[in-house]
Amino acid sequence: MVAILAVTALTAHAQKFALIDMEYILKNIPAYERANEQLNQVSKKWQAEVEALNTEAQTLYKNYQNEVVFLSQEQKKAKQEAIMQKEKEASDLKKKYFGPEGELFKKRESLMTPIQDEIYNTVKDISDLRGYSLVLDRASDAGIIFGSPKIDISNEVLSKMGYSN
């Protein structure tokens, strides 16, 4: 075990590392803020549509409960099917908009991918230029307890992308 740690320490010593703070970088990119606002607006609009269908289903159910004693078996069945259909519509719409491959996912991907690609390419260019073997994101990795500000290249990434900090 000691031998493995010694080899790892020697190997790590020979390599250059850098840190970035992805949250900090993204907060300083106006296009990211605009994309987030656009996603929030679309999400609220779609959520309202889903909630409207759920409200319709609840109203149908309440009406059904109030009328159930006056309905024939066929009418009960028809009303129950209408309620289930409305609930299914709401569920399907929610899945369409908010599911793993839903519209919100696709919209987020289309808005965020170009920004993330630009950051990645900038970090790669800086890494190639400076000889960094590894660049870690201090914002997303809970395993980093301390990173010297000397090896944080977040401001350099922003500058190279054309954003002042």
Buried (B, 14 or more C-beta within 10 A) or exposed (E): EEEEEEEEEEEEEEEEEBBBBBEBBBEBBEBBEEBBEEBEEBBEEBBEBBEEBBEBBBEBBEEBEEEEEEBEEEEBEEBBEBBEEBBEBBBEBBEBBBEEEBBBEEBBEEBBEEBEEBBEEBBEEBBEEEEBEEBBBBBEEEEEEEBEEEBBBBBBBBBBBEBEE
